[in-house]
Amino acid sequence: MTMMHTITITLDAQSASLQRLLGVIRRRGFDVLRLDISRTCTDGEFQGRLRLRGTRSIESLIRHITNIEEVQQVALIPAASIQAA
Amino acid sequence: MNGAKLLIRCLEAEGVDTIFGYPGGAIMPVYDALLDSTIRHILCRHEQGCGFAAQGVARSTGRVGVCMATSGPGATNLITPLADAHIDSVPIVAITGQVPSSLIGTDAFQEADILGMTLPVVKMSWIVESADDIPTIVRDAFRIAQEGRPGPVLIDFPKNVGQATTDKEPIPPPARVDRPPAPDESDVARARELIAQAKRPVVYAGGGVVLADAIEEFRTFVDRGQFPVVHTLKGLGGVLPDNEGFLGMLGMHGLKAANLAVQESDLLICVGARFDDRATGKLDAFAPNAAVIHLDVDPAELGKLRRATVGVAGDIRPALTALTMTPDIEPWRRHCRELAETHAWCPPPSEQDHIDAPSLLRRLSERASEDTIFACDVGQHQMWVAQHVALNNPRKHLTSGGLGSMGFGLSAAMGAAFANPGTPVVCVTGDGSLMMNIQELATVRRYNIPVRILLFDNTALGMVRQWQELFFDNRESEVDLSDNPDFAQVAEAFGIPAVSIDRADQMELAIDHIVSDTGPVLVHVKIPRGDNVWPLVPPLAPNDRMLDGATS
C-alpha cells in the first residue's frame, strides 16, 4: 500500500551529500513529494524536511539513510504530529 | 611539498604498500610523486583490472586495497570494480585524477563527473578542493572504508590540487580500527530463548562473518551448538568443510541438503548474510516455518527483505559468544546428516572420456595445499568451485558474489598473489570471463605473478546457455564462443606457459601444473559444451523445487 511519510534531516554540507541522500531515497523505492532543505547560517550543514511516498518500509529507509556518512540525524515525524501542525 | 607528494605520504602513513593503477594526464602529478615513494605501483593494463586487483588484496587480507586511475575514461573504467566492492562490502580506496578545478564543468578533455557517477556504489566520496584538505580526506577515506560494514570510497583529485603547495602533514592512523557497537543485551537474551526453544534450527551464514573477523567465535558457536550450517557463496569457509553439520551452499545452485534443511527449519540463525535473492529463491516461500534471528553489523539489513523475529544489530563477534549454547536437537541433526548422505554428489561414470569439471575441481581440492587461494570468475565454473572445492576460510575464496562481474577472477588473483607472497593462488575462470580482462596476462607476465589459471572452456557463455536451454526452450541467443582463440597460444604469446587438455586421463597432469609449477601457468581445459550446473532452483521458485540432471 502506498504511504506518505515526512522525515526531518540534518546532514553535513559536503561535495554531494544532497545528491547522495536523494539517490538513496529513490533507489530504496520512495518518491520525493516535497523537499524543504536549506543550508544553515554556519554553512556547515543542511537541515530540513522531506515528504516521501512509497510502498516499502519507511523504517528500513531511515536505516539506509542513517548509513549515509554525511547524515547526522534523521527522524520520522509521526503522522499525528503532521495533522496537528 | 606539493599536494601530490602529500597524497602519497598520506598513503604511506596508512601503511599502503601496493597501488594498482594506470597513469594519464590528470593524475600525472601523483605519478611523479610516486617515483620518490616506497609504495610499489603495479601497472595493470586496464583500470578495471586495477580495481579488481585491489579487491584481491582486500578480500584476501581484510586490508584496504588501493587503485588509481586518471580522469575521464580511466575513472569510468573503475566503476564496475567499485560497484562490485560495494555490493560485496570490500574496503577499497579509489583515487581518480580530475581535470583542474577551474575546468570542472566545462566539458574539458577527459573530464567526467566520476563523483556523481559513483554516488550509488561508494560509501563516501570526495572532490579534493584544497591541498590542505588531503590529510583529513585520506584519513577519513581509510577509516570509512574499514569501519562498520566495509566498502569502497573514492577520492577525486584535481590536477591543480596535486600541484599546489601545502605545509600540511599526514594524519597517522590509529593503532586499530574501532569495533562496531556491541549488540543490545535484551536482543541477545531473546535470541537465546529462541535457540533454546527451537527443534530444527539451521545456521545460515554469509560473508559478514569474516568481515567481522569473527571466524573463531563463529566456529565455536557452531561446534558447541552442533547446528546444521549452510553458507552463502561469500560465507563458504566459515565452518571447515569437514564439519559434521555443514550442509554446503544454499540457494539457486546450492546443495539439495542445504536447501531442504533450510526449508524444513523452525529457526533460521542468520549470521552476516542478507537474504539475497540467489540464496532465498522465492522470498515468501523461503524457510516458510522458521522464526529468524538475524545478526548483522548493518542495522539496515535487519528486516530489509525478511522480517527478523529477533534482530541483533552490531558487532557479531560478542553476539556469537553470547549466543553460544548447546540446544537439545539430536533428532534434527541426525535428519540433516541423512539429508547430506542422501543427496551427496555422485561422480560421473568412470569410463567417460571427456573432462567433468566438478571431478577435476574435487581432485584439485584434494591435492592443493590448505592455504591455496581460489579466485573465481563468474559463471558455471564459479558455481562448480562453490559446490566442489573444500574451502577452509572465506578469505581463501575470492568471488564476485553480489554483482557477478565477469572479468573479476584473473585480476583478483593477481592482487591476492601480491598481498600473500608464497601462498598458492589459483584463478578458476571460463572462456567468457577470461576474455573480459585477458589483457591482464601482460601484467602477470611483467611481474611474474605466480597465478595458476585454470580455464574451463566450453566454447559458450555456459550459464546463459544453460538458462536458455532450460527456461527459453533451448533457443540459444548469442552464447556461442566456438570461435574462441587458442587460449594456450594466447597465453604463450604473452609469455606465460600453457597446457591444453581435453581428456579425463589428462586431469592429473593438469593438476600437476597447478599445484607444482612455481610461476604463472595457464591450464586450458576443454569441457563439453552442454554440461550444466546442478542442482538448480528455477528463478522465483521455492528452494525445495530444485532441478537436477535427471529431473530437468
Boltz contact constraints between the chains, C-beta under 6 A:
constraints:
  - contact:
      token1: [A, 15]
      token2: [B, 126]
      max_distance: 6.0
  - contact:
      token1: [A, 15]
      token2: [B, 127]
      max_distance: 6.0
  - contact:
      token1: [A, 16]
      token2: [B, 115]
      max_distance: 6.0
  - contact:
      token1: [A, 19]
      token2: [B, 119]
      max_distance: 6.0
  - contact:
      token1: [A, 20]
      token2: [B, 119]
      max_distance: 6.0
  - contact:
      token1: [A, 23]
      token2: [B, 119]
      max_distance: 6.0
  - contact:
      token1: [A, 23]
      token2: [B, 120]
      max_distance: 6.0
  - contact:
      token1: [A, 60]
      token2: [B, 304]
      max_distance: 6.0
  - contact:
      token1: [A, 63]
      token2: [B, 299]
      max_distance: 6.0
  - contact:
      token1: [A, 63]
      token2: [B, 300]
      max_distance: 6.0
  - contact:
      token1: [A, 64]
      token2: [B, 300]
      max_distance: 6.0
  - contact:
      token1: [A, 67]
      token2: [B, 300]
      max_distance: 6.0
  - contact:
      token1: [A, 69]
      token2: [B, 124]
      max_distance: 6.0
